[in-house]
Amino acid sequence: MIRVFASAFFLFISTQSFAETSLGLQAYENGDKQTALSEFQESAQSGDATAQLYMGHIYREGINGNLDYRQSAFWYLKAAKQGQVEAQSFIGLYYTDGIGVNQDFDLAVYWLEKAAKAGDPAAQNSLAAIFKNGLGRPVDYDTAAYWYTKAAMQGHPIAQRNLGRFYEKGRGSQIDLIKAYAWYKVSSLQGNTYGTQSLRQISAKMSSIEVLEGEQLAKTLPRR
């Protein structure tokens, strides 16, 4: 009897949490962050990882211009510890830049690697940047190229521009202007300003045949 009661109780709590989270998501998507915050609050405190993620978003974006990165980091970390991949990506970036937390490159890599290995392209791009710039560790172009490629192949436009840069400069691979052009092109087509600038600059160094080959290759590359 006690077990039946306990099961029913937890089912009720779970259903209530789902309803609150759903209302919070609806309010958030409608731009009503104050209502979303109220709806998410109880579920987040009860351990709902989705609610915790969106609490992080709300405090990061701010309500009426009032941002709170410490609260944002607090909720992202809560969700990250439960395996919420997007939260892991955000808290990894926070540790990289010292946003709402003390800067810590070891913790940044720890969380970004978890999200990157789970397939999150933003985390893959951020992790690559750490190895490219040697943040808290030696510069490692091979590892950076690996993660830029992972993100670029998922259509991440910033990673695509960054990977193009690696091919242009011969970082983690031999110089290949055609591949560099192709990655710049697909990044540019997705609206990345730096990709557009890099495309214009590299075109001046290439023959018309090389540009044509780059154009053809770009047609085969992924976009979001």
C-alpha positions, 0 to 999 in steps of 0.5 A: 500500500505504501509503495502504491501511494509513493509511486502515485505521489511521484507520478503526480510530482513528475506530471506537475513538473512537466506541466510547469516546464511546458508552460515555462517553455511556451512563455519563453518562446513568446518572449515573456521571460518573467512568466517563464522564470516563475513557471520554471522556478519550482521545477528547476529547484526540484531537479528538472534539467530542462527547467534548469537550462532555461533558468540559465538562459533567462538570467543570461539574456536578462529580464528588462535589461537585468542580466545575472551571469552568476545565477545563469552559471549556477543553473547551467552547472546544475543542469550540466551535472545532470547530463544536459548537453546544451548546459554543459556547452554553456558552462564550459564557455563560462569557465573559458571566459570567466563569465559568472564563475572564476576562469578555469580552463581545466573545468572549461575543457572538462565540460566542453569535452562532455558536450563535444563528445555528445555531438554539440557543434557549439561545444566542439567549436569552443573546445577547438578554440581552446586548443588553437589558442593554447588556453591553459595548455600547449597549442595543439593544432591537430586537436583543434582541427579535429574538433573544428571539423566535427563542428563544421561537418554539422553545418556550424558556420563559425567552425566552418570559417575557422576550419577554412582558416586552418586550411589556408594557414596549414594548421593541422594539415597542409595548406589547401586553398581550395578547401579553405575557399570551400569552407569560407564559401559555405560559412559565408552562405550561412551569413557568417561575416568573417567567412565572407571577408575571408572568402574575398581575401583568399579569392585574390590569391587563387587562380580562376580554375582554383576558385571554380574548384572551390565553388564546386567543393562548397556545393558538397559541404553541409549547411544547417 
